[in-house]
Amino acid sequence: MANFTVRLQTAPTLLVGDIDYSGIVDGGDLLALAGYLVGRVALADINEEAADVNGDGHIGLADLTALVNLLQP
């Protein structure tokens, strides 16, 4: 009988608002999203899926507002 090892990988969980890939949602994400919206941060440098904070399929000012609300205690 042969021995073998099975390794399972799971897809990473999306953390909505973690735009800078840091693993937490914080002010850095707010700066990254604002930078993207004004053209100073490239789309390739942000987590596009996490940047759609309000879930409407587009990245815009509504997502920035939603992120600000998410960060408020």
N, C-alpha and C positions, 0 to 999 in steps of 0.2 A: 504494500500500500504506500502510495507516494504522499509526502508531506508538502504542503504548499501554504503560502500566506496570502491572504486577501486584504488589500488596503482600500478602504473606501474614503473618497474625498467628497466633502459636501461643498456646495456653493456658498460663498461668503454671504452673510446676512446683510442686507442693505440697511444702513443707518441713515435715514432721511435727515438731511441737513449736514451730514459729514462731507462737505464739499471738498475739503483739502486732504482727504484720506488719512486723517490723524487718528481715527478710531473714536473720537469724541466730537460732540457738537459744541462749538464755542465761538468766541469772537473771531478767531482765525477763519472760520467758515464764513462769517459775515463779511469779513474783508475780502475773501476770495470771490464771493458772489458779487459784491459791489464792484470789485475790480473787473470781473468778467462783463458785467453790465455796462461799464463805461469803456470797455475795449482795452483794458490794460492787462488782463489775464486771458490767455488763450483757452479755448474750449478743451484742448488736449490736456491742460493743466488742472482741470477740475473734474470732479466726479459728477458727470452730467446727470445721471439718474438720481443721485442724492440731491442735486441742485433744484430739481423740480419739487420743491417743498410742498406746494399746494396740490400736486398731483394732476394738474390740468394738461400735461404733455408738452408744455412750453416753459422756458426759463425766462423770467421777466421780473418786473418790479413787484408783482404780487407774491412771488417767491421770496423776495427780500423782506417784504412785510411779514410774511408767514414765518420766516426765520427769526426775525426780531421778536415776534410774539412767542415763538418756541423757546427763545433764550431768556425771556422774562420770567422771574420767579413767581 
